[in-house]
Amino acid sequence: MNHQNTKGGEVAKPTTSPHQQPDKSTTSRRSGRNGSTPEKPHQLSITTINRLFTADNKVDRLRNYIDAKVELENCIEQERNLTMSMPRFLGAIRITGPEDTGPAMKSDPEIEAIGMRKAMEYERDNGRIPEDVSSENLGFDVRSTDDHGKKRYIEVKARAKIGEVDLTHNEWFKAKRFRDDYYLYVVYNAATIPELHVVRDPWSNLTPEERIEVVRFIIKSQEIIEKEEDY
């Protein structure tokens, strides 16, 4: 740029060569003042953006731009590390209170085996073909098919005497899904004289008590006996 004196003794304003490239930092500052936004502005906090456009002097604007750049880089780095995956179980906390499920709710493989035998016999006696799927964690223990191909999805519960039974979240979900095709077979007094009680569509016909432990749905023995029907 050149400085030339005019006749009046005034100094002419500096001129810029048409081939001279504008200063990038100046352009950046101007674009900020004119309302344009940095790359990916949606990743900056509202507080940071407000600071960028309300700064009164160059020092504050420069400092705000540096802060915004650091924040944006951190956001990009965090996005780069995001991946889609299945939830991973880290742990659980169980809080116990004064209530206890009592011996009637304790798991007993021998009692459970008696309950399964009783349920399978009942299905065969009624002309259906039962299949034991209790090891597959399907939300039911027996898949039973009649002569017409219609299936029953049966959850089997057995108690040494008479007491509450509990359904897992998966079992209760399948009861809701299959409705009339889902059956709850409860065998009471399995240790002495087994008694089979059959409840069809437990999701509609029973009112469980939800206990926050490992989510289970507790059904009273009296309600099972009252709602039992012949199927």
N, C-alpha and C positions, 0 to 999 in steps of 0.2 A: 504494500500500500504506500501511496505517496502523499506528502503534505505540501500544498502549494499556496502561496500568498495571493490574495486577490487585491484588486486596486484599492479597495477600501481598508486594507490592513487586516481583513478578517481571514481566518484560516479555513480553508475548504474542508468539508467533512471527508473522512477517509472513504475510499472507494474499494470495492472488492472486485477482483478479476473475475470475469465470467467463468474462467476455468478453475477457479479456486473452489475446493470442496468444502462444504459447511462442516464445522466442528461437530463431531458425533455427540459429544457430551452436551453441547448447546442444544442440538436437535432433540436429544432425549429429555432435557429439562423443559424445552418448549412444549413437547408433546404432552408432558405431564400437566403443564399449566393449562393446555387447551382442552383437557378432559379425557385424553386417550389413556388407556390403562396398560400396565405391564403385561407381559405374556402370562396367560393363565391367571387372570385377576381373581377368578372365583376361588382360588386356593389361598388367597391372602385374607387375613382377618379384617373385619370392618374397621377396627381401630387403626390398623396399619394403613389402610387406604385413606382414611380420613386424615391421618398425619401427613400423607404424601401431598395432599391437595390444599392443606391449610397452613403449611410452613411459610413463614414470612421472609426468610432470608436464605441465601445460598447454602450456608453452613448447615442449617436445619434440614433443608431439602436433601442435601448430600447424605447426611446422617440417616434420614428416613429411608432414602433409597437403598442404602447399605443394609439397614435392618430388614427392609422388605425383600431384598435379594437373598439374605440368609434364611428368612422364613420360607420363601418360595423354594429354595434348594432343599430345605428340610422336608417340606411337603412332598416334593418330587421323589426324594429318597425313600420316604415312607410308602408312597404308592408303588415304587419299584419293588418293594419287599412284600407287597400283598400278594397272596395266592389263594385260589379257591380250593377248599378241601373240606372233608367231613369233620364235624366237631370231634374233638379229642377229649376223652374223659380224664380229668386231672385228679379228682378226689371227691370225697363226700364227707359231710359232717352229720352225725346222728345225735340228736338231743333226746335223752330219755327222761321220762317223767315218772310219776308215781304209779301209773297204770302199767299193768303187765298183761300180755296176751294169755298167760296161764298155760298149763300143760296141754289143754285142748288144741292150741294153735301150734304146738311144737311139731316140727317136721319129723316124721317117723317112716323110714323107707318100708318097713314091714306093713304098717297100717296102710300106707299109700298103695302097696302092691295088692292088698286085699280089696281096696276100693276099685282098683283097675280091673281085677278079676271079676268082681261083682258087676261092674258096668259092661264088660265084654260079654259075660254070660247073658245079661239082660237083653243085649242087642241080638245075640244069636237066637235066644228063645223067641224073639219077636220077628224073626225072619229077615233080619238085616245082617250085612256083612261088615263087622267092625275092623278098623285098622288102627293099631296103636302107633300114634305119632308123638307121644309125650316127650321124646328126646329131641324133637326138632324145634322146640320153642316157637310154635305157631300161634299160641294164644288159646289152644285147646289140646286135649289129650287124645281124643278118639275121633276119627273120621269114619262115619258109618253110612253105608249105602243100602237102599232098599231095592226091591225087584224092578222098580221103575227108574232107577238111577238117581233118585232124590237123595240128597246127603244130609246127614246130621253132623254138626260140629259140637262135640261134647267135651266140656271141661269137667273133670272128675275130682272131687274132694272127699277125703275120708278122715274120720275122727274116731279115736279109740272109744269115746263115749258120745255125748251130745254137747255141741258147743258151736261157737262162731266159726265161719270159714272166711278165708280172705282170697280175693282175686287181685292179681297183679294189674298194672296199668294196661299191659298188652292184652290180657284176658278180657278186661272190661271193654277195651276198645273193640275187640273182635265180637263181643256180645252186642255192642251197639251196631256194628257193621252187618252182622248176619241176622240179627233180630230173630224172626220165627224159626230160622234154621239152626240157631244156637241153643244148646241145652246145658243146664247145670245139673250134674248128677252128684248128689251128696250121700255118702254112705256113713251113717251113724252107727255107733256101737260095733265098730269093725273088729274090736278085740274080743267080742263075745258073740253076739248074734247080729250080723250085719243087716242093716235096714237101708234100702235104697230109696231116696227121695228125688223125684225128677221135677225140675222147673224149666219150662220152655220160655224162651225170650226173657232171660233174667234182667236185661237192661230196661225193659218196659214194666216188668212185674215186680221187681225188687227195689228196695230203697236202701242202698248201702250207706255206711258211715265212712267218709273219707278220712283217713288218718295220714298225716304227713310224717312218714318214716321213709320207707322206700315205697312210693305211692302205691297203696293197696286199698281195696274197697271191702269193708267188713260187713258181712251179712249175718244177721241174728238167726239163731237156730229156729226160734219160734216162727219167724216169718217164712222160712223155708218149708216148715211143716204145714203152715196155713195155706201157702200158695201152691202146694204140690197138687198135680193133676195126673191122671192116667193118660199116657200117650202111647 
